[in-house]
């Protein structure tokens, strides 16, 4: 899906990510098991300074791998998932969903995002449909695309490496001088 100017502006306004832990981020069949890409995606979101709220209908124990990441908020939600939006500015919220329980809250958010294998209604109405399926890197893809929309991917990835004691991650990451010339992605093009 190509980013339009309107979509890019919605992406640039995001400061809070909300996702369904049992569906969009986790694999419902493998409760408590998460794709490594999504774990790193959660770390990148926190490194970027965004608030990350993960909703679960199940046991909080199943969310332990993600709950171990400092700054990740795990919220046990009831039938009305929109309650999580009560104290948030909806224009700054990106909601990552995959199934019908997400619908009542998603429409209220500034950016609505569906997984590749999400319910047809979500995919038809979402602002952004990811290439990744639920539980297989969807959170990571969303975080990377949001970082690209604000031209912060190099900065945040460098900070992620630095937090692990790796000051020079190698030649694949542009130097600080080169990063200034990378620029934001062009509208209509994907990196």
Beta strands, then each sheet from edge to edge (+ up, - down):
strand 1: 16-20
strand 2: 51-56
strand 3: 72-76
strand 4: 93-97
strand 5: 111-114
strand 6: 128-129
sheet 1: 3+ 2+ 1+ 4+ 5+ 6+
end
